[in-house]
């Protein structure tokens, strides 16, 4: 359960954008927020038009987890699903909304069916953001702000996603395995000890889970945090190569979890 102050932060961060414009390579894409996510994301089509990957990734091309979700959805229909990736290696969460707009621009128009987003984010935001104890709160608040802004943007204009969309949003797996031992990151983050690193991971994941309660029509949680327990860098069966990257087993486990949630 989140602390009352954390819940207050989350609630205050919702509905932060009234009118937004993102300049892309294809020109200006305008979103006008109607402040009613349910109008667009509660619609459910039996046909999926596209799967767009956003956030962070550790491999080139379409991430394995996105492809696995697309492959499963394709078995349920005859129409060919478009798959595109705007996820970038080493990106922080601040790029999320721009990636979503670029992903939309990649797709064949018009959008007439349901669209899926697959999103993993937080790892680089975490490692780049910890400077002191106070920074933990700002990291979690930034995660809330960027994800809620992204959801507001994707719901911004009637007709953008007339048959709705689904975001498969992953919680953040902890490479430190809950130990908070920042020495395992070999200098990537300062060794502030158990209090700072564990608190930052926990606050990010609490914020993500709370957002799924605020946007239940839009978000399905992919519980990587729980699934990766017991496989941190401090174990013999680790699914990480370092504090920012997964090994091949880790990549496969991520794909399995995304596919499992897509099948629900």
N, C-alpha and C positions, 0 to 999 in steps of 0.2 A: 504494500500500500504506500502511495506517495505521501510525503509530508504535506500539510496544508499549504505551506508556503510554495512548495513546488507546484501543486495543483493550481494555485493562484497565478503563478508565472505562466503555466501552460495556457490557462484560460485567457489571460490577457494578451497572449501572443496570437490568438486566432482572429481572422478577419482583418489582417493588417494592411491589406492593399485594396484601394477602391478602384483605381485605374492604373494599369501598367502597360508599358510598351517595351518590347525587347527588340533591339536592332540585330538582325541576323544577316548572314551572307545573302539570303534571298530577299532582303528588304525588311521593312517594318512590319512586325506582327503585333496587332493590338488586341488586348484582352480588356473587357470591361466587366468588372466584378458585380455580380448580382446578389452576392452574399447568401445564396441558398444552394449549397452543395447538393442537396437532395434532388433538386430539379434535374441534375445531369448525371449524377453518379449512382442513383438508385435504380435507373433504368437497367434492364437486363435483357440482352439479346442472346439468342441461342447460337448465333454465329459470331466468331471473332474475326476482326479484320486485320489486326496488327498486334505485335508485341514489341515494345520499345524498352531498351535497357538504358537506365540512367544511374548516376552515382559513380562509385569507384569500381575499378576492375583490376585484376592482376595479370591478365593475358590480353593479347591483341585480338582484334576481330570481335565477333559476337561472343559474350561470355558463355561458358558451358551451361550455367544455370538458366540463362535466357533461352538458349537453344533447346534445352530439355523441356522447359515449360511450353515452348512453341510446338515441339514435336508431339507432346501429349495432347495439346489442344487441337492439333491438326488431325489426330485420330478420331475426333468427335465430329468432324464436318468435312464437306467436300471442297468448299471454297479455300483457295490457297491463302495462307496467312503470311502477311508481310512481316519480316523481322529486321529490325534496325537497332544499332547500338550507338548511343551517345555517351556511354560510360567511358571514363578516361582513367588511366593509371595515375595514381598519385594525387587525384583531385580531392578537394575538400567539399564540404556540403554546400558552400556558397554558390557552387555552379549548378545546383540541382534544377532550379527553375529554368535557367537558360538551356540546359540539356533537354528538358521536356519540350520546350518550344522548338528547338532544332529538330528533335525527334519527330514532332508533329509535322514540321515542314518537309521531312524526308518522305512522308507517306504519300501514296497515291490518293488524290482527292476525287470526289468528296469522301469524307469519312461517313459511312452509312451503317456501320456495325460496331460491336463492342471492341474496345481497345484495352490491352493489358500493358502495364508498366512493371518492370522488375527493377528493384532498387536495393542496392547495398551501399551504405554510407556510414561515416563516423570514424573509421580507423585513422585516416590522416587528419581529420579534424581533431581527434583526441590527441594524437602525438604532437601535432603542431601547436596545440592550444594550451597545454599545461605549463604554467609558469609559476603558479603559487596556489595556495589553498583557495583563494577567492576566484581564481580562473575556472574552477570546477563548475560553479553556478553559471558562469557566462558561456561555457561550452554547451551545457545542456540547453540553455535558453536559445542559443544560436541554432541548435538542431531543431528545436520546436519552431522557431521563426521560419527557417528555410523550408522545412517540410510543409508547414501550413501555408506558406506563400505559394509553394509549388502546387498544392491542392487547390488553392483559390484560383490560381492561374488556369489550371486545366479545367476548371468549372466555370470559367469566366464569361463565356459567350454562348447564348443559345445556338445550337447547330454545330458547335465544334465537335462534341461527342454526343450526338443525338441519341445513341443507344447506350450511353454510359461507358464507364471505364473502371478498371480494377487495378489497384496498386498492390503488388506483392512486395511488402516492405520488411526487410530483415532487421532484426535486432543485432547489436554489435557483439560478436564473439570476443572474449577476452584472451589475448595471447599470453597473458601472465597467469592464466588459470585461477584467478581470484586471489593470488598471493600478494599482489601489489609490488612484487619484486622488480622494480624498474631496471635493475642491473641486467636483467635478461634481455633488455632492449639494446644493450651495448652502446649506450650514448645517444640513442635516438630521442630519449626524453631524460630529463634530470632524474636522479634517484631521490624522489621525494618520499618514497616509502609507501607502505600499505595504505595509509589514510587517503592520500591524494589520488593515486591511480585507481584503486578500487572504487572510490567515491565517484570519480569521473565516469567510469564505465557504467556504474549503477544508475547514475543520474541520466545519462544518455538513454539507456534502455527504459527507464521509467517514463521518460518523456515520450519515447516512441510508442510505448504501450498506451499511454494516456491519449495520444493522438488517435490511436485506433478506436478508442471509445468516443472521441469527439467526431470522428469521420467514419462511422461504421459502414456507411454505404460505399466507401471508397477503398478502405484499407483492409488487406488480409495480412496478418503478421506471420513472418517466417522466423521461427524461434531459433535462430542460430546461436544465440547466447547460451541457451539451455542445452542445445544439441552438442555444442563444442565443449561442454564441461568435462573435465578429465582428459583433455587433449591439448593442453597449453604447452608452452615452451618448457615448462618445468617437468614434463612427463616424458616417459620413454616412447609413448605412442602419440607424439605430437602431430597435429594437423597443420602446423605453421612451419615456415622456413625461417621467419624472423617476425618482428613485431608488426610489420605491415603486409606481409605476404603469406599466402597459404601454400602448402606443398600439394602434390598431386592428389593425395588422399583427401586433404581438406577441400580442394576444388570439387572433387566428386561428391563429398558429403554435402556441400552447399547445394549442388545441383539436385541431389536427392531430396533435400528438404524443400526446395522451391517447387519441385514437381509434386511432392506429397501435399503441399498446401494448395497447389493449383487443382488437385483432384478433389478437394473437399466440396 
